[in-house]
Amino acid sequence: MKYTIGYMQNKNQQIKLSTFFELLRWNKPTGRMILLIPAGWSLYLTPDANPTFLMLLRIILGGLLVSGLGCVVNDIWDKKIDQRVFRTKNRPLAANKIGLKTAYSILFFLILCSFFLTLSLPQPGRILSISLAFLALPIILIYPSAKRWFKYPQLILSICWGFAVLIPWAANEGNLNSVVLLFCWLATIFWTFGFDTIYALADKKYDIKIGINSSAVNLQNNTRITIQICYLLTSIFLALCGFINQMDFIFWPIWLSTAILMQRDILKVFPEEKQSIKNIGNHFKNQSIYGGVLLLGIIISS
């Protein structure tokens, strides 16, 4: 069935609902889950560790809105670049399935929805969460440009991902005064840098040809060891969270298993001849699974 919800610049060209889902990447759940998982770590590592259903719903909806917002911003910045890269050439903006004016309208709508969702948060966390959201927004908006002026744009993305930890904690607790939150934030930063560096390997040859930056390009022969260190630090920081929160015994075999699997999966995309789009995509999906298993371990051990 074909759904139409708007019009592009050409009078008779209709936009399908599926095109909007493609633009926001809502048709690719792995990318949404890998943002929501650290938010879940944060919520269930709070001193209360029992967020209400309404709070969970708000955080999930917020994650969907912000991840969609980030994808729209990315595609606006990178329209011309995406047209030259095999993996991205069929994205709605790159393939001219949707116009820039429409994309900007969607972007504004998502920002507005995110703002009103933040306003709906209960006190005492509302003001702090709004402040964090305003701090995050400009970083999200400029992140896609980073590949033009910064050697390691994945670090900027990691900082964006870090707000997925800070805002849920602030919403639930009304403060950021916790060493557990610090360790959870650091785990998220290093995890994101690691998996997004591997994700960037899929476009490495195009990035070099076009002349744009990524950690996959600039780390060169140090790429694998850097990712291994990132995943190791992720595991260590989450272990510290578990130790401080006095997690039940069941958390630790789950933690150990995921720590080993994260390291094992790196070897599936190295050396270079293993770096097919399929293998890289499988790595990305597996990280979402491992992060989800860790979240389950945190929930049942809290």
PyMOL commands that set and color helices and strands:
alter all, ss='L'
color gray80, all
select helices_A, chain A and resi 17-24+29-45+53-77+79-82+100-119+126-149+153-173+179-210+215-218+220-244+251-269+272-274+277-301
alter helices_A, ss='H'
color red, helices_A
select strands_A, chain A and resi 4-7+14-16
alter strands_A, ss='S'
color yellow, strands_A
deselect
rebuild
show_as cartoon
